[in-house]
Amino acid sequence: MFEPEKQRITLKIAQQQLKTQIDRESEERIRKVEKEVNNLWNEWRQLYPSRTDAEILAMVAFQYAVLYYDEKAKNDTREASLMKFIKEYEEKLNKIVLDV
C-alpha cells in the first residue's frame, strides 16, 4: 500500500508558529488555509482593536466552525437525498426485473 510522503512544516497562525507534519501533496491546500485564516484574523484585529489576540482567534475559530457545520449539514442533506434516490431506483429496477 502506498503511503503519502510526509514533510514537516511550520505554520504561522495569528502570530503563533505551529510545527506540524503533513502529507506532501496537502501543502498547497494547507498554505491556502493558513493564508485565509491569517487574512481573517488580521482583518478582525483591525476591526476590533480592543479585543485580545486570544479573543480574535476564538472569533476566527468560531467563524470557521460555523462554516464547517453549515457545509456538513448541506452534505448530510445531499447524502440523504442521494440514498433516497438510490433506494427508489433499486425498488423500480427490482420491480422491472420481477415483472419481466
ABEGO torsion letter per residue (X at the ends): XBBBBBBBBBBBBGGBBBBBBBBAAAAAAAAAAAAAAAAAAAAAAAABAABBAAAAAAAAAAAAAAAAAAAAAAAAAAAAAAAAAAAAAAAAAAAAAAAX
